[in-house]
Amino acid sequence: MNIRPESLYNTNKYSAFGLWQPHTWRDFEAQQQPNWGAAETLQLAGEQLKGLPGLVGAAEIEALKQYLADAALGRRFILQGGDCAERFQDCREDVIRRKLQILLQMALVIGFAGRKPIVPIGRMAGQYAKPRSVDVEDDGSGSLVPIFRGESVNGYAPTPSSRKADPSRLLQAYHSSSATLNFIRLLMGSGFGDLRQMDHWELLGSSKGAYGKRFEQITQGLKDALEFISSCSQEAGSASSAVPGFKDFFVSHEALLLPYEESLTRFVPEMGRFYNLSTHMVWIGDRTRRADGAHVEYCRGIGNPVGVKIGSDVDCVDLLNVISKINPHNEIGKVSLITRLGARDVRRLLPDLVKAVRQSGIHVTWIVDPMHGNTVRASDGRKTRRFEDIVSEVKDTFDIHYGLGSVLGGVHLEMTADDVTECTGGVAGPDDTTLATRYETWCDPRLNRAQSLELAFHVAACLRSEQTRILN
């Protein structure tokens, strides 16, 4: 019998649960998958994707994994953020530039005030699908249509034709992701992340408030310091060519649509393992986090770092089983636990989770998602999140980890660079009566630019407080 070299992958140290291939998830129950219709159409889209180049490199993936390992040990801090669901129409230079800009601004604030290297990871270049709690919704006239599941699957307009799942959209998602990544690389390669060019990071719109002024004070102080260092280097005849700033930028998305993820999973001979080359990091959502499910089966075979979202209904024993399956050899940096417990429940639930993981000896990077557990309905029925709840969950999560001798390694946010009115509160945020002003999300409410920058200062303060307590 002839066995392809990549089939031998599951006999090496990275496998413990039998033969694995990118398609073995098909033998397990896959939740949150659309009704794609004719199997031949989905298969054709998959074959076309398999013939296209990967979007990221295995070396980049391994670099991020090392950064996540550093974050688990308290040496770095992860800032992961972006749209709840990307839109094809936003694959434009100005939109991508603004998204990158606000993430780098936040990273600068957190890193400068928190005295810790920041690793920015965008929910970008692939976050075109969303799990949903229902399968259908009212189209506004009393008729039911399939729920919108992200533009990788169907259209936003609530009509039967628009909401029909279309496998050809997977190809459009690939090309939009490719264009987004290409432009990000162009910007970063041309010095967009260079702290000596911070004038490119001008504050726009509502971010020119109180926290905007604090940001400008930080950047001016950094400029003065860099100019002083540069002048000293020139006086001393230094030949140093080091450029201060952010050189690496990574992307991530939820590994939800398994036919798409399978098609972009490739064996990399020089690494000796499979990687999902559509992105640097994937995560498993709270709705698909089943130890015996298809998403866990898929993620256990790839070399990418994998996030696991944890909601308030989590069972500690089941969670440890999930982690063990994804990371049987306890590779540090491989698994990030992204808690989304809500401001009301975090103090009740998180301590037992942290204790259980610590007692198991399993290596994880802890990240807090203060968005999903704090979703409420405003007076007009719109989904929203209250800024004060978001800040509260972040602060409580920091306190709990510190109190238990654990490390909070990052924060995961749904946010935008635009001046939307979707989350209430903050210094300049909307209230329930003004949500409709610019409520533009196609799925979940996002922090706007000003709220994102304000939250960065809160995260930075938590890091500084944590370091002060450690030193004392």
C-alpha positions in Angstrom: 0.0 0.0 0.0 1.4 3.4 -0.9 1.2 6.0 1.8 1.9 9.7 1.0 4.6 11.3 3.3 2.1 13.6 4.8 0.0 10.7 6.0 2.8 9.7 8.2 2.3 12.9 10.2 0.1 11.1 12.6 2.8 8.6 13.7 5.1 11.4 14.9 5.1 13.2 18.2 2.3 15.6 17.3 -0.4 12.9 17.1 -1.9 10.8 19.8 -5.4 10.1 18.6 -5.0 8.1 15.4 -4.5 9.0 11.8 -5.4 12.6 11.0 -5.9 14.3 7.7 -7.4 17.7 6.9 -10.7 15.9 6.0 -11.1 13.6 9.1 -13.3 16.2 10.7 -16.0 14.9 8.3 -16.4 11.8 10.5 -17.6 13.9 13.4 -20.6 16.0 14.0 -20.0 19.6 12.7 -22.1 22.3 14.3 -23.0 25.7 12.8 -22.5 24.6 9.2 -24.8 26.1 6.6 -27.0 24.1 4.3 -24.8 24.5 1.2 -27.2 22.7 -1.1 -25.8 20.6 -3.9 -22.6 18.8 -2.6 -21.1 19.1 -6.1 -21.0 22.9 -5.9 -19.3 22.9 -2.5 -16.8 20.3 -3.7 -16.0 22.4 -6.8 -15.3 25.5 -4.6 -13.1 23.3 -2.3 -11.1 22.0 -5.2 -10.5 25.5 -6.6 -9.4 26.7 -3.1 -7.0 23.7 -2.9 -5.3 24.9 -6.1 -4.7 28.4 -4.7 -1.5 29.5 -2.8 -1.6 29.7 1.0 -2.0 33.2 2.4 0.5 33.0 5.3 3.7 31.1 5.9 4.4 28.4 8.4 7.4 30.4 9.8 5.1 33.3 10.6 2.7 30.9 12.3 5.5 29.5 14.5 6.7 33.0 15.3 3.2 33.9 16.6 3.1 30.7 18.6 6.3 31.7 20.3 4.9 35.1 21.1 1.8 33.5 22.6 4.2 31.3 24.7 5.9 34.5 25.9 2.5 36.0 26.8 1.7 32.9 28.8 4.8 33.6 30.8 4.1 37.3 31.3 6.8 38.5 28.9 4.4 39.9 26.2 0.8 40.9 26.0 -1.6 40.0 23.2 -4.0 42.6 21.6 -6.5 40.8 19.4 -9.2 42.8 17.8 -11.3 43.7 14.8 -14.8 43.4 13.3 -17.3 40.9 14.6 -17.8 39.9 10.9 -15.8 41.4 8.1 -17.6 42.7 4.9 -16.4 42.2 1.4 -17.1 45.9 0.7 -14.6 46.9 3.3 -11.7 45.4 1.4 -10.4 48.9 0.6 -7.2 50.7 1.3 -8.7 53.4 3.5 -10.7 50.9 5.6 -7.8 48.5 6.1 -5.4 51.4 7.0 -7.8 52.7 9.7 -8.2 49.2 11.2 -4.4 48.8 11.3 -4.0 52.3 12.7 -6.3 51.9 15.7 -4.8 48.6 16.6 -1.3 50.0 16.5 -2.5 53.1 18.5 -3.9 50.8 21.2 -0.8 48.6 21.2 1.3 51.8 21.7 -0.8 52.9 24.6 -0.8 49.5 26.3 2.9 48.8 25.7 4.1 52.3 26.7 2.0 52.6 29.9 2.1 48.8 30.7 5.9 48.5 30.0 5.4 45.3 28.1 5.9 44.3 24.4 2.6 44.1 22.6 1.7 41.6 19.9 -1.2 42.9 17.7 -3.4 40.3 16.1 -6.3 41.4 13.8 -9.6 39.8 13.5 -9.0 40.5 9.9 -8.3 38.9 6.5 -10.7 36.0 7.0 -13.3 36.8 9.6 -16.2 36.5 7.1 -18.3 33.9 8.9 -20.2 33.9 12.2 -22.0 31.3 14.3 -25.6 32.1 15.1 -28.0 31.1 17.8 -31.0 30.6 15.4 -31.3 29.3 11.9 -34.0 31.7 10.6 -35.3 35.2 11.2 -38.2 37.4 10.2 -37.6 39.3 7.0 -39.6 42.2 8.3 -42.9 41.2 6.6 -43.7 38.1 8.6 -41.9 35.6 6.4 -38.9 33.6 7.6 -35.5 33.6 5.8 -32.2 31.9 6.7 -30.2 33.8 9.2 -27.2 35.9 8.0 -24.0 33.8 8.7 -21.4 36.1 7.2 -20.5 36.9 3.7 -18.6 33.7 3.3 -22.0 32.0 3.3 -24.8 34.4 2.3 -25.8 38.0 1.8 -27.0 40.5 4.4 -30.2 41.5 2.6 -33.1 39.6 4.2 -34.4 38.0 1.0 -34.6 34.3 0.1 -32.2 34.7 -2.8 -29.7 36.7 -0.8 -29.8 34.4 2.2 -29.2 31.2 0.2 -25.9 29.7 1.1 -23.5 30.0 -1.9 -20.2 28.1 -1.9 -18.7 30.5 -4.5 -18.6 33.0 -1.7 -15.8 31.0 -0.2 -13.6 31.9 -3.1 -14.5 35.6 -2.7 -13.6 35.3 1.0 -10.2 33.9 -0.1 -9.5 36.7 -2.5 -10.7 39.4 -0.1 -8.4 37.9 2.6 -5.5 37.8 0.2 -5.9 41.5 -0.8 -6.3 42.5 2.8 -3.1 40.7 3.8 -1.2 42.1 0.8 -2.0 45.6 1.8 -1.2 45.0 5.5 2.2 43.7 4.5 2.7 46.6 2.1 2.0 49.1 5.0 4.1 47.3 7.6 6.9 46.8 5.1 7.0 50.5 4.3 7.3 51.6 7.9 3.7 52.1 8.9 4.5 50.6 12.3 7.7 52.7 12.8 7.4 54.9 15.9 9.4 57.5 14.2 6.5 57.9 11.7 3.7 58.3 14.3 2.3 61.3 12.4 0.7 58.7 10.1 -1.4 57.6 13.1 -3.4 60.8 13.3 -6.4 60.7 15.5 -9.7 61.0 13.7 -13.3 61.8 14.6 -14.4 61.2 18.2 -11.0 59.8 19.3 -9.9 63.5 19.6 -11.4 63.6 23.1 -9.8 63.3 26.6 -8.1 60.0 25.9 -7.0 61.3 22.5 -5.1 64.1 24.2 -3.5 61.6 26.5 -2.5 59.6 23.4 -1.0 62.7 21.8 1.0 63.3 25.0 2.4 59.8 24.8 3.4 60.1 21.2 5.0 63.5 21.7 7.0 62.1 24.6 8.1 59.2 22.5 9.1 61.4 19.6 11.2 63.6 21.9 12.9 60.5 23.3 13.6 59.0 19.9 15.0 62.3 18.6 17.3 62.4 21.7 18.5 58.9 21.2 19.0 59.5 17.5 21.1 62.6 18.2 23.2 60.8 20.8 23.8 57.9 18.3 25.0 60.4 15.7 27.3 62.1 18.1 28.8 58.8 19.1 29.0 57.6 15.5 26.7 54.7 16.2 25.9 52.5 13.2 22.8 51.1 14.7 20.0 50.6 12.2 17.4 49.3 14.6 14.0 50.8 13.9 11.7 51.2 17.0 8.1 50.2 16.5 5.9 47.3 15.5 7.4 45.1 12.8 5.0 42.1 13.1 1.3 42.0 12.5 -0.7 38.8 12.6 -4.3 37.9 11.6 -6.8 35.5 12.9 -10.3 34.2 12.4 -12.8 31.7 13.8 -12.3 28.2 12.2 -16.0 27.9 11.6 -16.5 26.8 8.0 -14.6 23.6 7.9 -14.7 23.0 4.2 -12.9 26.3 3.7 -10.3 25.6 6.5 -9.7 22.1 5.1 -9.0 23.4 1.6 -6.3 25.8 2.8 -4.6 23.2 5.1 -1.3 22.1 3.7 1.5 19.8 4.8 4.7 21.8 5.1 7.6 19.3 4.7 10.3 21.5 6.2 8.2 21.7 9.4 7.0 18.2 9.3 3.4 19.0 10.0 0.1 20.4 8.6 -0.7 24.1 8.9 -3.8 26.1 8.1 -2.3 28.6 5.7 -5.4 30.9 5.5 -4.4 32.7 8.7 -1.9 32.7 11.5 -4.2 31.8 14.4 -7.7 30.3 14.5 -10.1 29.9 17.3 -13.0 27.6 18.2 -16.2 29.3 19.2 -18.2 28.7 22.4 -20.9 27.1 20.3 -18.6 24.6 18.6 -16.3 23.8 21.5 -17.2 20.1 21.8 -14.5 17.5 22.7 -16.2 15.0 20.4 -17.0 17.5 17.7 -15.7 18.2 14.2 -14.0 21.6 15.1 -11.9 20.1 17.8 -11.0 17.2 15.5 -9.9 19.6 12.8 -7.9 21.8 15.1 -6.0 19.0 16.8 -4.1 18.3 13.6 -2.8 21.8 12.6 0.3 23.5 13.7 -1.4 26.9 14.2 -2.0 28.3 17.6 -5.7 27.7 18.5 -7.9 29.8 20.7 -10.8 28.2 22.6 -13.7 30.5 23.5 -15.1 29.8 27.0 -18.6 30.9 27.9 -20.5 30.8 31.2 -21.8 27.3 30.7 -18.3 25.7 30.5 -17.6 22.5 32.3 -14.0 22.2 33.7 -13.7 18.5 32.9 -14.9 18.9 29.4 -12.6 21.9 28.9 -9.6 20.0 30.0 -10.6 17.2 27.6 -10.8 19.7 24.7 -7.4 21.2 25.5 -5.8 17.7 25.7 -7.2 16.7 22.4 -6.0 19.9 20.6 -2.6 19.9 22.3 -1.8 16.3 23.4 1.9 17.1 23.9 1.3 20.2 26.0 3.1 22.6 23.6 3.3 26.0 25.1 1.8 28.7 22.9 -0.4 26.2 21.1 -3.7 26.8 23.0 -5.1 30.1 24.2 -8.2 30.1 26.5 -10.3 33.1 25.6 -12.8 33.7 28.5 -16.0 35.4 27.7 -17.9 35.1 31.0 -19.5 38.5 31.5 -19.0 41.1 34.1 -21.7 39.5 36.4 -20.2 36.0 36.3 -16.5 36.4 36.0 -15.7 36.4 39.7 -17.9 33.4 40.2 -16.7 31.3 37.4 -13.1 32.2 36.5 -11.3 31.1 39.7 -12.4 27.5 39.3 -11.3 27.5 35.7 -7.9 28.9 36.5 -7.4 26.5 39.4 -8.4 23.4 37.3 -6.1 24.3 34.4 -3.2 25.1 36.8 -3.7 21.8 38.7 -3.7 19.9 35.4 -0.3 21.2 34.5 -1.6 22.1 31.0 0.1 25.1 29.3 -2.3 27.7 28.1 -2.3 31.4 27.3 -5.1 33.2 29.1 -6.9 35.9 27.1 -10.1 37.8 28.1 -12.9 38.6 25.7 -15.0 41.2 27.6 -17.4 41.6 24.7 -19.5 38.5 24.2 -20.5 37.9 27.8 -21.8 41.4 28.1 -24.3 41.6 25.2 -27.7 43.1 26.2 -30.8 44.5 24.5 -31.3 48.3 24.5 -34.7 49.8 25.0 -35.3 49.7 21.2 -34.4 46.0 21.0 -30.9 46.5 19.4 -28.1 44.4 20.7 -25.5 46.5 22.6 -22.7 46.3 25.1 -22.1 48.7 28.0 -18.6 50.1 28.1 -18.6 50.0 31.9 -19.3 46.2 31.9 -16.5 45.6 29.4 -14.0 47.5 31.6 -15.3 45.7 34.7 -14.7 42.3 33.2 -11.2 43.2 32.1 -10.3 44.6 35.6 -11.8 41.6 37.4 -10.1 39.2 35.1 -6.7 40.8 35.8 -7.4 40.7 39.6 -8.4 37.0 39.6 -5.4 35.9 37.6 -3.0 37.9 39.8 -4.7 36.6 43.0 -4.3 33.0 41.9 -0.7 33.4 40.7 -1.7 33.1 37.1 -1.0 35.4 34.1 -3.5 37.2 31.9 -1.7 37.2 28.6 -4.1 39.3 26.4 -7.4 40.8 25.5 -9.7 40.0 22.6 -12.1 42.7 21.3 -14.8 43.3 18.7 -14.0 46.8 17.6 -13.8 49.2 14.7 -11.9 52.2 13.6 -15.1 54.1 12.7 -17.2 56.4 14.8 -20.1 54.0 15.1 -22.7 54.0 17.9 -23.1 50.4 18.8 -21.8 50.1 22.4 -23.0 52.5 25.0 -20.9 54.4 27.6 -17.4 55.6 27.8 -16.3 59.2 28.0 -17.8 60.1 24.6 -20.0 57.1 23.9 -23.7 57.0 23.0 -26.5 56.0 25.3 -29.6 54.0 24.5 -31.3 57.0 22.9 -28.6 57.6 20.4 -27.7 54.0 19.4 -29.5 54.4 16.1 -27.3 57.3 14.9 -24.6 55.1 13.4 -25.5 51.5 14.2 -23.8 49.8 11.3 -22.8 46.4 12.5 -24.0 43.4 10.5 -23.9 41.1 13.5 -22.6 42.1 17.0 -22.0 45.6 18.5 -18.4 46.9 18.4 -16.4 49.4 20.3 -15.9 52.5 18.2 -12.5 54.3 17.8 -12.8 56.5 20.9 -14.0 53.6 23.1 -11.2 51.4 21.8 -8.6 53.9 22.7 -10.2 54.6 26.1 -10.2 50.8 26.8 -6.5 50.6 25.9 -5.7 53.0 28.7 -7.7 50.9 31.2 -5.8 47.8 30.1 -2.5 49.6 30.4 -3.5 50.7 33.9 -4.2 47.1 34.9 -0.8 46.0 33.6 1.0 48.8 35.5 -0.9 47.9 38.7 -0.1 44.2 38.2 3.6 45.0 37.8 3.6 47.3 40.8 2.1 44.6 43.0 4.6 42.0 41.7 7.6 44.4 42.5 6.2 45.2 46.0 
